[in-house]
């Protein structure tokens, strides 16, 4: 069994498994060369290109898992929703979802053809073989809904947080639809050979615990239930220390921890749950001595959990020197 799958099963393999969020892309010169002349959403839907980008960091860094190259918006695009990703802005929704009528309009969209995803995953799995698993990827319902309601990324998600209270029925219909979409997207990847999945809730940290439990949690649980018993499930959110116990309850084999919460504290908050994380991405540019000391501290704190998958506490910054990542993987494997 691979070291990643062993750790996700609650065991401690001889060698610490490591992979990085956003390891595929941005910081790699070979990614920039491959992506030339295509938008990110186009790249996600070209099977050979998506497969190549997924595999690049495995070849270069010798990480213990590939993360499928995709975007939180990809299922929306497959369902025919009018969405674009603009440089310097991020996802932009042409017609934001603000009313019950808007919800009626959006929930009529369905994924009819996911063959591009199936083919990309099959290409990746064929090269990876048995030793290196592919992790499937999807955005959590709240994060999808936050983009749909706000129309673009937001610091405080005022429109989304207002809507969940102003029209709870419309809000739950929107998130139920988003959960179906994400669950279907994960199952397509698992059907094609992904051996674990991660659900990203990029914006859940903006919520109070009461709002998360009452208005979001059940929908994330629906996504995880869609792949229950098929593959190990990892859940990751940003700024979610106050939600970790609730996130663990939705049905997961492991929790991703962002860089704000030390792993020994997280292990105390969610006892018995394997943890993933949580090297501060800023340390990748802080010089080797600082990065090594920080990494050793993260690994030591991670010993409080039943198992530990080393990762960053968020994604690889685009300015990162790829050689630093390669050296970091070698260090973690020594530890």
C-alpha positions as CSV (number, residue, x, y, z in Angstrom):
1,X,0.0,0.0,0.0
2,X,1.2,3.5,-0.7
3,X,2.4,5.6,2.3
4,X,-0.4,8.1,1.7
5,X,-3.2,5.5,1.7
6,X,-1.6,3.9,4.8
7,X,-1.6,7.2,6.6
8,X,-5.2,8.0,5.6
9,X,-6.1,4.6,7.1
10,X,-4.8,5.8,10.4
11,X,-1.4,4.0,10.3
12,X,2.1,5.4,10.4
13,X,4.1,4.1,7.4
14,X,7.9,3.9,7.6
15,X,8.3,7.1,5.5
16,X,6.1,10.2,6.1
17,X,3.9,10.8,3.0
18,X,4.0,14.3,1.5
19,X,2.2,16.1,-1.3
20,X,1.3,19.8,-1.7
21,X,-1.9,21.7,-2.5
22,X,-1.4,23.5,-5.8
23,X,1.7,21.5,-6.5
24,X,0.5,21.1,-10.1
25,X,1.1,24.4,-11.8
26,X,1.9,28.0,-11.1
27,X,5.5,27.6,-9.7
28,X,6.7,25.2,-12.4
29,X,8.3,26.4,-15.6
30,X,7.1,23.2,-17.4
31,X,3.6,24.1,-16.4
32,X,3.9,27.6,-17.8
33,X,5.2,26.1,-21.0
34,X,2.4,23.6,-21.3
35,X,-0.3,26.1,-20.5
36,X,0.9,28.7,-23.0
37,X,-2.0,29.9,-25.2
38,X,-4.8,28.3,-23.1
39,X,-7.0,29.6,-20.2
40,X,-7.0,27.6,-17.0
41,X,-10.5,26.3,-17.6
42,X,-9.5,25.2,-21.1
43,X,-6.5,23.4,-19.7
44,X,-8.7,21.7,-17.1
45,X,-10.9,20.3,-19.9
46,X,-8.2,19.1,-22.3
47,X,-7.5,15.6,-21.1
48,X,-3.9,15.2,-22.3
49,X,-2.9,18.7,-21.0
50,X,-4.7,18.2,-17.7
51,X,-3.0,14.9,-17.3
52,X,0.4,16.3,-18.1
53,X,0.1,19.1,-15.6
54,X,-1.1,16.7,-12.9
55,X,2.0,14.5,-13.4
56,X,4.6,17.2,-13.6
57,X,5.2,17.7,-9.9
58,X,5.3,13.9,-9.3
59,X,8.1,13.6,-11.8
60,X,10.0,16.6,-10.5
61,X,9.5,16.5,-6.7
62,X,8.9,12.8,-6.1
63,X,5.9,13.6,-4.0
64,X,3.8,10.6,-2.7
65,X,0.5,11.6,-4.4
66,X,-0.7,13.5,-7.4
67,X,-3.6,15.9,-7.0
68,X,-5.8,16.1,-10.0
69,X,-5.3,19.4,-11.9
70,X,-8.6,21.1,-11.9
71,X,-10.4,24.1,-10.6
72,X,-13.2,24.7,-8.1
73,X,-15.2,26.1,-11.0
74,X,-14.8,23.1,-13.4
75,X,-18.0,21.3,-12.4
76,X,-19.9,24.6,-12.9
77,X,-18.4,24.9,-16.4
78,X,-19.3,21.3,-17.1
79,X,-22.9,22.0,-16.0
80,X,-23.1,25.0,-18.4
81,X,-22.9,27.8,-15.8
82,X,-21.5,31.1,-17.2
83,X,-18.3,31.4,-15.3
84,X,-14.8,32.8,-16.2
85,X,-11.5,33.0,-14.4
86,X,-9.9,36.4,-14.9
87,X,-6.3,37.2,-14.2
88,X,-5.8,39.0,-10.9
89,X,-9.4,38.6,-10.0
90,X,-10.2,34.8,-10.0
91,X,-13.6,33.3,-10.7
92,X,-16.2,35.7,-12.0
93,X,-19.9,34.7,-12.4
94,X,-21.7,36.7,-15.0
95,X,-25.1,36.5,-13.4
96,X,-24.8,36.2,-9.6
97,X,-27.4,34.1,-7.7
98,X,-29.2,36.5,-5.3
99,X,-32.9,35.5,-5.3
100,X,-35.1,32.4,-5.2
101,X,-35.7,32.9,-9.0
102,X,-32.0,32.9,-9.5
103,X,-31.7,29.7,-7.6
104,X,-34.4,28.1,-9.7
105,X,-32.4,29.1,-12.8
106,X,-29.1,27.8,-11.6
107,X,-30.3,24.4,-10.2
108,X,-31.7,23.4,-13.6
109,X,-28.1,23.0,-14.7
110,X,-26.7,19.5,-14.7
111,X,-23.4,17.8,-15.8
112,X,-24.3,15.9,-18.9
113,X,-20.8,15.0,-20.2
114,X,-17.8,14.6,-18.0
115,X,-15.8,12.5,-20.5
116,X,-12.9,15.0,-20.5
117,X,-12.4,14.4,-16.8
118,X,-12.7,10.6,-17.1
119,X,-10.1,10.6,-19.9
120,X,-7.6,12.9,-18.0
121,X,-7.8,10.8,-14.9
122,X,-7.3,7.6,-16.8
123,X,-4.2,9.0,-18.5
124,X,-2.8,10.1,-15.1
125,X,-3.5,6.8,-13.4
126,X,-1.9,4.9,-16.2
127,X,1.5,6.7,-15.7
128,X,1.3,6.8,-11.9
129,X,0.9,3.0,-11.4
130,X,0.2,1.4,-8.1
131,X,2.8,3.2,-5.9
132,X,1.6,6.7,-6.3
133,X,-2.2,7.4,-5.9
134,X,-4.1,10.2,-7.5
135,X,-6.2,12.4,-5.2
136,X,-9.5,13.6,-6.7
137,X,-10.6,17.2,-6.2
138,X,-13.8,19.2,-5.6
139,X,-15.0,22.4,-4.0
140,X,-17.3,22.3,-1.0
141,X,-20.9,23.5,-1.4
142,X,-20.4,26.7,0.6
143,X,-17.3,27.7,-1.4
144,X,-19.2,27.1,-4.7
145,X,-22.2,29.0,-3.4
146,X,-20.1,31.9,-2.1
147,X,-18.7,32.5,-5.6
148,X,-22.1,32.1,-7.2
149,X,-23.8,34.6,-4.8
150,X,-21.0,37.1,-4.6
151,X,-20.2,36.9,-8.3
152,X,-16.5,36.7,-7.5
153,X,-14.1,36.2,-4.6
154,X,-14.8,38.2,-1.5
155,X,-13.1,38.9,1.8
156,X,-16.2,38.6,4.0
157,X,-18.9,37.0,1.8
158,X,-21.6,39.5,3.0
159,X,-24.0,38.6,0.2
160,X,-23.8,34.9,0.8
161,X,-24.0,35.2,4.6
162,X,-27.0,37.6,4.2
163,X,-28.8,35.2,1.8
164,X,-28.5,32.2,4.1
165,X,-30.6,34.1,6.6
166,X,-32.9,36.1,4.4
167,X,-34.1,33.1,2.4
168,X,-33.1,29.8,4.1
169,X,-35.2,27.7,1.7
170,X,-33.5,29.1,-1.4
171,X,-30.1,28.9,0.3
172,X,-30.5,25.2,1.1
173,X,-31.7,24.4,-2.5
174,X,-28.6,26.2,-3.8
175,X,-26.2,24.2,-1.6
176,X,-28.0,20.9,-2.1
177,X,-27.5,21.4,-5.9
178,X,-23.9,22.4,-5.4
179,X,-23.4,19.2,-3.2
180,X,-24.9,17.0,-6.0
181,X,-22.5,18.6,-8.5
182,X,-19.4,18.1,-6.3
183,X,-20.4,14.6,-5.4
184,X,-20.9,13.7,-9.1
185,X,-17.5,15.4,-9.9
186,X,-15.7,13.3,-7.3
187,X,-17.4,10.1,-8.4
188,X,-16.3,10.6,-12.0
189,X,-12.7,10.9,-10.8
190,X,-13.0,7.8,-8.5
191,X,-14.7,5.8,-11.3
192,X,-11.7,6.6,-13.5
193,X,-9.1,5.6,-10.9
194,X,-8.6,8.3,-8.3
195,X,-7.8,6.5,-5.0
196,X,-8.5,9.3,-2.5
197,X,-10.4,12.6,-2.6
198,X,-10.1,16.0,-1.0
199,X,-13.0,18.4,-0.5
200,X,-11.8,22.1,-0.4
201,X,-13.8,24.6,1.6
202,X,-11.8,27.7,0.8
203,X,-14.2,30.2,2.4
204,X,-15.8,28.3,5.3
205,X,-13.6,30.1,7.8
206,X,-15.7,33.2,7.2
207,X,-18.6,31.6,8.9
208,X,-19.6,31.4,12.6
209,X,-19.9,28.0,14.0
210,X,-23.7,28.3,14.3
211,X,-24.0,29.2,10.6
212,X,-21.7,26.4,9.6
213,X,-23.6,23.8,11.6
214,X,-27.1,25.0,10.7
215,X,-26.7,26.1,7.1
216,X,-23.6,24.4,5.6
217,X,-22.5,21.2,7.3
218,X,-25.2,18.9,6.0
219,X,-24.4,19.8,2.4
220,X,-20.7,19.0,2.8
221,X,-21.7,15.7,4.4
222,X,-23.8,15.0,1.3
223,X,-20.7,15.3,-0.9
224,X,-18.7,13.0,1.3
225,X,-21.5,10.5,1.4
226,X,-21.4,10.3,-2.4
227,X,-18.0,8.6,-2.2
228,X,-18.4,6.9,1.2
229,X,-16.7,3.5,1.3
230,X,-15.1,4.0,-2.1
231,X,-11.9,5.9,-1.2
232,X,-10.4,7.8,1.8
233,X,-11.8,11.3,2.1
234,X,-9.8,14.4,3.2
235,X,-11.5,17.6,4.1
236,X,-9.6,20.9,4.1
237,X,-10.8,24.4,5.0
238,X,-9.0,27.8,5.4
239,X,-9.2,29.6,8.8
240,X,-11.4,26.8,10.2
241,X,-10.0,26.1,13.7
242,X,-13.4,26.9,15.3
243,X,-15.0,24.4,12.9
244,X,-12.6,21.4,13.0
245,X,-14.8,19.2,15.1
246,X,-17.8,19.9,13.0
247,X,-15.9,19.3,9.8
248,X,-14.7,16.0,11.1
249,X,-18.3,14.9,11.7
250,X,-19.3,15.1,8.0
251,X,-17.7,11.8,7.2
252,X,-13.9,12.0,6.6
253,X,-10.9,9.8,7.0
254,X,-8.5,12.8,7.5
255,X,-8.7,16.5,8.1
256,X,-6.4,19.1,6.4
257,X,-5.2,21.8,8.8
258,X,-4.3,25.2,7.6
259,X,-1.1,27.0,8.8
260,X,-2.8,29.0,11.5
261,X,-3.5,26.0,13.8
262,X,-0.6,23.9,15.2
263,X,-1.0,20.2,14.5
264,X,-0.8,19.3,18.2
265,X,-3.7,21.6,19.0
266,X,-5.7,20.2,16.0
267,X,-5.0,16.7,17.3
268,X,-6.5,17.7,20.7
269,X,-9.5,19.2,19.0
270,X,-10.2,16.2,16.8
271,X,-8.8,13.2,18.7
272,X,-8.3,10.0,16.7
273,X,-8.5,11.7,13.3
274,X,-5.4,11.5,10.9
275,X,-4.2,15.0,10.0
276,X,-2.8,16.6,6.9
277,X,-0.6,19.7,6.9
278,X,0.5,22.3,7.7
279,X,3.8,23.9,6.7
280,X,3.3,27.7,6.3
281,X,3.6,28.5,2.6
282,X,5.4,31.7,3.4
283,X,8.3,29.7,4.8
284,X,9.0,28.4,1.3
285,X,10.6,31.9,0.7
286,X,12.1,32.4,4.1
287,X,15.4,30.6,3.5
288,X,16.4,27.0,4.0
289,X,17.3,27.2,7.7
290,X,14.0,28.7,8.6
291,X,12.1,26.3,6.4
292,X,13.9,23.2,7.8
293,X,13.3,24.3,11.4
294,X,9.7,25.0,10.8
295,X,9.2,21.7,9.0
296,X,10.8,19.7,11.8
297,X,8.5,21.5,14.2
298,X,5.4,20.6,12.1
299,X,6.4,17.0,11.9
300,X,7.1,16.8,15.7
301,X,3.6,18.3,16.5
302,X,2.0,15.9,13.9
303,X,3.2,13.0,16.1
304,X,0.2,13.8,18.4
305,X,-2.2,12.6,15.6
306,X,-2.7,8.9,14.9
307,X,-1.2,9.5,11.4
308,X,0.2,12.5,9.5
309,X,0.3,13.4,5.8
310,X,2.7,16.3,5.4
311,X,1.4,19.2,3.3
312,X,1.3,22.9,3.2
313,X,-1.2,24.9,5.3
314,X,-2.5,26.2,1.9
315,X,-1.3,26.1,-1.7
316,X,2.1,26.5,-3.2
317,X,2.7,30.3,-3.9
318,X,3.3,31.0,-7.6
319,X,6.7,32.6,-6.8
320,X,8.1,29.5,-5.1
321,X,11.5,28.2,-6.3
322,X,10.7,24.6,-7.5
323,X,14.1,23.4,-6.2
324,X,13.0,24.4,-2.6
325,X,9.9,22.1,-3.0
326,X,12.1,19.2,-4.2
327,X,14.6,19.7,-1.4
328,X,11.7,19.9,1.1
329,X,10.2,16.6,-0.1
330,X,13.7,14.9,0.4
331,X,13.9,16.4,3.9
332,X,10.4,15.1,4.9
333,X,11.2,11.6,3.6
334,X,14.3,11.6,5.8
335,X,12.3,12.6,8.8
